[in-house]
Amino acid sequence: MAKGKLQIDREKFAYAVVANYQPDEKTDLKASKAVLRRFLIAYYLADQFNTLESNHFDQDKGWDFSLLAKGLDQISLH
């Protein structure tokens, strides 16, 4: 088990997600919206991960990766 708190830099993560994304949309406006949507989803996914990590993991005992996997499956952006 890993020890210590893990926090994802939301902005860096979101930029990494969209760095090589090539939207299929034909117009600049639609392509821009697709990139923005992907950036925001990645940003808020990292934010929810950070919250999940802070609230559900006892740092003295380290990470329980099976619990992390279950928690990540339940993250929703609705």
C-alpha positions, 0 to 999 in steps of 0.5 A, a space after each residue: 500500500 502507498 502512503 501519503 496523500 495523493 492529490 491530482 493537479 486539476 488544471 495540469 490533468 485537464 490540459 494533459 487530457 486535451 493536449 492531443 485531442 482531435 475533435 471530429 467536429 467540422 466547424 471551429 465553434 463545435 470543435 472548441 465546444 468539444 475541447 472545452 467540454 473534455 477539459 471541464 470533464 477532466 478538471 471536475 473528474 480530478 476534483 472529485 477524485 481529490 475529494 474522494 481521496 481526502 474523504 475516504 482514505 485513512 492516510 495512516 494506513 495507506 491506500 486501499 486500491 480496491 476501495 479506490 477502484 470502487 469509488 472511482 466507478 461511482 464518480 458521476 459528473 451529473 
